[in-house]
Amino acid sequence: MPSTHTGASPEPCVLVIFGASGDLTHRKLVPALYELELAGQLPEGLCVLGVSRTEYSDEKWRENLTPWAKKHAREFDDASWRKFAGRIHYLSADAAQADAYPVLIKRIAELGREHGISHADQTLSESSPWAQMPNVLFYLSVSPRLVAPIVQRIGDAGLVYQGQRWCALDGSAMPWQRLIMEKPIGSDLRTADELIRAVGRVFEEESVYRIDHYLGKELVRNILVMRFANTMFEPLWNNQYVDHIQVSAAETVGVGKRAGNYYDGVGAMRDMIQSHLLQVLALVAMEPPVSHTPHGIRREKVKLLEAARPIDPDRAHDDAVLGYYTASGDETDGDGGLGYRELEGVDHDRRTETFASMCLHFDNWRWAGVPFYVRTGKKMARKLTEVVVQFKHPPAQIFRDAEPFASGGTTPANRVIINIAPDEGISMRFEAKVPGHSFDIKSVKADFDFKTYFDSETPESYGPLLLDALRGDQTNFMHRDEVLGTWRIIEPFIKSEQLRRRIQDYKPGSWGPAQSDDMLALDGRKWHNPAPQETR
């Protein structure tokens, strides 16, 4: 079944969250669903079934979720929460074990009838689990090692009725089943391919929603509108006019308690660049799609990723820099003032990076010769996620008698900055004449502040993505070829022993190792490093 167009209405279903007692459900999923309910965007009849090994009754789990909804939802009202909580249910079960599924199937059918969303299909035998079943959206909020076993159990239990949507004898729609997967999808190209194949043996690609919460961020979703709804940008968005592009995601916090049990086996490249930042880069650099459809947009992103210039692992250190932060001495910084390598559970021999920067090239007609610089890091100078499109200088300088040119100086080239977080907006830098009788030139900025202009807080990213999945809209979810394409790009970097041996330390509160600045300086360029008080 092809994905529904973006204007489709969300359909009611039973949202089954595996790993429901975990942090993601408490901090993100339930608050996001509650916000959608307050906004009147959830379909009537939708209900939630949390599945986890922790023992809870429905009431106990609702009580457990209440303080999290109060803390993380933008609004909270006791009466509306109690009404919404009545649609939240719980099943204590181990989803990796086959004996959990007869009970799960029965509970899904019961909730479908209770909330009025079952599909009574007379073309199926009464013994079929789908004879009285609702639409089901499975959400895997579980450890990566449990994803393949749980998907296999779902398939073995007959919970996925592939091809079901239009196969009723009377032509009516059958209930659908969709799967939302969290990252990481594999730890390298081989394991990602294995996981994609394991999921594909149970679910069709059209039913798989690989979620990257960056694709739910308002300014990321706005990139295509900025590029393709405005004639002023797209004609200049190519190697004739663009000098280089930067994609940065900097955090001021450290790794903290996740160091030994998660981060040390992952690192900055896998955690941030492979998924989040390469997805942002693909939206910035892709060709115009034929239409604003999931297939059209994802096809162009795949084509862009396939155009990435191959990297020789033995020379990866020429195009990338890795780093780890040292001690801050501040015991209140979340790491107890320790450096990354001093945190409990960190293995020095792994040389895991908390900072990574790299230079990529895409060998196609639009971007040939234009470098793309990508970086991310912990304990950086400021919290910042942005895209910088740096344009070339004019080919001739006719204002050579004006300041600052007359005294031997220059002006910066034009640039566009897409600020994804925390100060959502877009700014442009261009040159203007300074008021007065003399003819002097100075750089000025034009700022579009998203929150101020629309007088609205941007929604948390999980809400829009959950709504898309209920609509059957895969536009902002990753196709399997996108996942494999991003792994192919970073594989040489994560496999390069020479690069890892050259890992550098850097001071907390800095912009990373000096070698990262040197990488750009060799090309006569520099990172955009705004001061803490500077907005864009």
N, C-alpha and C positions, 0 to 999 in steps of 0.2 A: 504494500500500500504506500503510495507516495505521501510525503509529508503535506499536511494541510497548509494552505496559504496563511500569511501572517495575520490576516484580518479575521481568522476563524475564532469562534467563541470557545472558551475552555469547556471541556466536557466533564461531567461528574465522574468520579471513580473512587475506588478504595486505594488510598496511598499507603503502601506497605513499606515501612522504613525498617530495614534490617540494621542492627546495631543501634537501636533507638535509645539505649541508655547512655550513649556516648556524648561527647562534648558538642559535636556538630549539630545534633538534633536540638540540644538545649539552647545553644547560643545563636544558631542561624536558622534552622529549618522551621521550627515551631514559631518563633517570633516573626519570621517572614510570612508564613501562612496566616498568622493572626493579623498582620498588617494588611494583607490582601483581603481578608474578611472585612476589616474595618472600612476599606476602600470600596467594598461591594463588588470585588472582582473575582471572588471564588464562586464556582458554580454551585447552585443549590444541590445538596445531597452529598457533596464531597465529604469523605471522612478519612481519618488517619488511623492506621493500625501499626503501632510500634511493636517490633519483635526483637527480643533480646533475652539473654539468659538470666539477667537479674529478675528477681521475683517482685512483681508489682501487680496490684489489682488496677482496674481502670481508674478508680477514684484516687488511689495512691499515686499513680503516675501523673494524673492531672494536678494533684497537689504539688508534686515534685517539679512540674514544669512552670507553675505559676510565678515563682520569683524570677525565673529566667525571662519569661515574657515581660514582666514588669521592668526588668533591667535593660533588655535589648530591643524591645519594640519601641518605635518612636512615640507611640501613644499607648495608653493603657486605661481601660475602664472596666471596673469590676463586673458590671452587668453583662457587657458585651463579651468579656472573657469567659464568664460562666456559660453563656450560650454557645460560644465557639468550643469550649472545652468538652461540651456534651457530644461533640463529633470526634473526640479523641479517645482511642481505645488501645488496649495493650494485650499482648500475648507473650507469656514467658516460654521461650523455646530456644533450642540451639539450631539455628538455620543451616548449619553445616551437616546436620544429621538427618537421615531419611525419615526417621520416625516423627519428626516435627511436622511433616507436610500434610498428612491426613487431617490433623487438627487445624492447620493453617487454612487448608481449602475449605473446611467446614466453617471456620470463623469468617473468612472473606465472603462466602455465600450468605451467611447470617447478616453481616453488616450491609451487604447489598440490599437485602430485603428490608432491614430495619430503616435504612435511609432512603429507600425508594429508588434505587438505581440498578436493580437487577435486570438482566436481559432474559426474558423467558423465550427460549427458542425451541419451537416444536420440531425442528428438523433434527435435533440431537436426541439421542436416547436418554432416558431418565438417569441412567448410570453414569453418563458423561459428567465430568466436573463442571462443564460449561452450560449445562441445561438451565441453570438458574444463577448465572454468574454475572457480576458487574464488570465494567472496565477496571483494570488494575494497573497502577503505576508503581513499579518496584523501585525503591531507592536503596542503593548499596552504600551505607554509611559504616563500612566495616574495614578491618585491616586488609591491606592488599593481598595477603596470602589467603584470605578467605573468599575472595571474589570468584575465582574459577570454581571452587567446590560448591558454593551456594548457587551459582548459575546452573551448574550441572544438576543439583538437587531440584531446582525449579523445573528444569526440563524433564527429569526423570519422573516427577510427580504429575506430569501432564498439565502443568499450569500455563503453558504457552501453546496457544492454538494458532500456529502460523498460517498466514493466508486467510485468517478468519474474517477479516473486516467485511468482505462482500460476498461471502460464500453461502449465506442463507438461501434456501430454495426459493423463498418469496422475494428475494432481492433486498431484504432489509439488512441493516448494518448489524454485524455481530460485535460482541465486546472485544475491545483491544487490550493488549498487554504491552507495556513499554518499560524500559529499564534505564534508570539514571545511574551512571558510574562516576565516582569521584577519582581524581588523580591521586597517586601516580598510576599511570597505565604502563606498567613495566618499569624496569630499572635501566634498560638499554634497548637497543633495536631488537635483539633476539627475544627477550622476555616480553616486550610489548607486542611483537608479532604473535607469540604463543598465546598471550591473553586474549588478543583480538580474535584469534581463531577459536579459542575455547568458548567465548561468548557467542561467536557467529554460528556455532553448532546448535545453539538453542534459540537465539533471537536473530531475526533479519536485521540488516543494517538500518533499515527505515524505522526500526523500533528501538534503537540504541541511542541514548542521549548522554554523550561523554561531556560532563560538566566542567567548565573552567570559569570560576566565579569572576575572573577579570572580564569575560565577555558579557557579564551582566552589569558592569559598571556603566553609568550613564554616558560618560565622555568617550568610552571605548565604543559604545553603540552609536555615538554621534559622529565617529570618524568617517563613515561612509556617506552620511548626510553632508558633512562639511566638504568632502571631496567631490561628490557627484551631483549635488543639488546646487552648486555654485560655480558658475562659469569662470570666475576670477581665479580659482585655484588649479583646476585640472590641467589647463594648457601649460602651466609652468611646472607640473609635477613630474619631472623627468630629468634625464642626465644633461640636457642642454642648459638647464637653469639651476638645478640643485647641486650643491657642492658635496654635502653629506647629510646623513640622518642619524640622530642619536635616539635610543630608547633606553630610559633609565628607570630603575625602581630601587630607591634607597630607603632603608629603615633605620631609625635611631635606637631601636631595641636590639638586645642580643638574642642568643638562642635559648638561654635559660634552661629550664628543666628538661626540655626536649633533646638536649645534646646527645646523651648516651643512648636513649631508647629510640631515637628516630633520626635526628639531623646528621649524626656522624656517619651514617650509612648512605646519606643522600647528597648533601652539599648544595651550594647555591645554584650551580648549573642545572641540576636535575629539579631542584625545588622551585626555581623561579624562571629560568631562561627557557628550558625545554617546552614548558607549557605556556605560562602567562605571557612572557615578553615576546616570544616568537609568534604567538597569536596576534598580539598588538601590531607587531611589525608587518605581519601578513596583510592586515587591514589597511595599513598605511601604504603598502607598496603594491598591492594586487592591481590587476587590470580592471577596468569597469566591467561589471557583470551585465549580461543581456537584460536581466530583470532582477528586481529585489525579491528573490526566491531563495530558499535554502540551497537548492541544487546549484543555482547560478553563482551565488556568493562562495560557497564552499569549493566549487570547481576552480574558481579563479585563485583562491588561496592555495589550493594544491598545486596549481601550475607555477605559482610564485615560489613555493618551497622546493619544487623540483628543479628550479633554475639556479639554486644555490651552488656556488662554486665549490667543488670538492676540496677538502683540506687533507693534507698529508699528515698523519698523526706524528711522524718524526719531525715535522716542522710546525706543529700546532702552537708551539711557544712563540712563534713569530707573530701570531694573530690573536693571542689571548694572554691574560694575566690572571693568576689566582692569588688570593690573600686570605689571612685570618687575623682577627682583631686581638690585640694584646690587652693586658689588664688596665682597667680604668682607675682602680683604687677606690671607687665609690661603691660602698657596700649596699646602697639602695638601688643600684642600676638593674636589678633583676638577675644578675650573674654573681652577686656578692662581691663585685669589684674585680672578679677574676677574668683573665683572658680566656679565649675559647679553648685553648689546649689544656687549660688547668681545670676545666669543668669535669664533673664526675662522668665517667663512662666514655670519655673521648680517647680514641686510639691514635697516638701520634703517628704510627706507621701508615695510617690511611691518608694522611696529609689532606684532610677534608677542608674545603674552602668555605669561608663565610662571605667571600667577595669573589666575583668573577666579572671580567670584561672581555669582550672579543670583537673582532672586526670580521664582517661578512660581506661577500659580494654576490650579486645575482646577475648572471650572464644572460640577460635578455635585452630586447631592443630599448626598453624604457630605462633600465638602470645600469647598463654596462658602464663601468668605470666609476660608479658612485659607491663609496664605502658606507656600510651601515655599522654603527658602533652600538653595542648592547652591553649594559652593565647592571649589576645588582649587588647589594651588600647589606650586611648587618652592622649596627653601631656606627652609622654614617653621620655626616654633619647635620643632616636634616631629613625629615620624612618627605619623600618626593617620588611620584610616579609621573613621568612625562615623556612626550615625544618632541624632539627638536628637529625641525626641517630647516637646515641652513642653506641659504641660496648663495649663488656665486656673486662676486662683485661685478658691477657693470663692465662691459668690455672696453670702454673708453671713459676717461675722466675729464669731462668738459669744465668742471668747476675747480680746476687746479689752482686758481688764484684765490679761492675762498678758504677760510679756516675750517678744518685743521690742515688742509692739504698744503696751503701756502707755507706753513712752518715745518713741512716734512712729515706731518702726521697722516692718518687715514681715518675713515669711519668704518664701523662694523658693517658686514654684509647684512642684507635683509634676512629675517628669519620668522618662522611661525612656530609657536610653542603650544602644543596641546597638553594642558595640565590635567591629568586624569585624577590625581589625588595629591594632597587633601583639598586643595583650593581649585575645584573644578572650573575650567574655563579655557579660553583660547586667547592668545595674545599675538600681536604682530609688531615687529620692529621695522621701522623705515626711516628714511632721512627727511628732514624738513629744514627750511630756512629759519634761522633765529630772528625774531622780530627786531627791527631797528634799521638804521641807515646802512650799516655794514652788511656785507653778504657772507654771513657765516652759516655753517651747516651743523646740525646736531641730530643725533638719533632720538626718536620719540617712540612711544609704545601706545598701541590701541588695544584695550583690554575688553574682553567679553567675559564677565563673571556670571556663571550659570545660575547660582543661587540667587544673586541679586536681581538679575534680569527677569527671571521667571518667578521670583518671590516664592520659592519652593525648595524644600529639602530634597536632595536626590535620594531615590529609594535604595535600600540595601540590595546588593546585587543578586542575592538568592531569590528574592521575590519575583522579579521579572523572569528569571530563568525557570522557576517552577511553573509560572503561568504559561510560558512558551511550551513546556512539556505537556501541560494539560490541553493546549491547543493543537499539539502535534506539529509544532513549528521547530525544526532543527537548525534554523539559521545561526543561532548563537551557541551551538554545540559542535564539538569536533567530530568530523568524519574520520573514519579509520585511516584514510590516506593522509590526512593532516597529521595525525599522531605519528605515523611512521615517518612522514617527511621531516618533522621536527627532530625525531630521534636520529635520523640520518645526518642532520646538520651538526648536532652536538656530539655524536658518537666519537669522531676523531679527537675531540677535546677531552672527553671523560676517559678515553682509553690511552691518552698520551702520558707515558711515564716521565718523559723529559719535561713536559709542562708541569706535572705535579711535583717533580723534584725542584722546580724553580719557584714554588709557592713562597710568597712574601708576607711578612707581618705588616700591620698598619695600626695606627693609633685610633682608639675610639674617638668619635667626633670629627674625624677627618673624612676626606673623600676617597679613601682607599689607598692602596700602595702607590708610591710615586711612579712605579713602572707602568701603571695604567695611563698616567698622564704622558709618560714618555712615548707610549705606543702611538698616541695621536700627534704628539709634537714632531715625531719623525716625518709625518705627512703634512706638517705645517698647520695642524688643527689643535683644538683644545676642547675639553669637556665643558658643558654648561654647568657651572657649579654656583648656583645662586646663594647669596648670603642668607643666614637664618631668618632675617626679617624681610627679605625680598620675596615678593609674591610670584611674579613671572618675569 
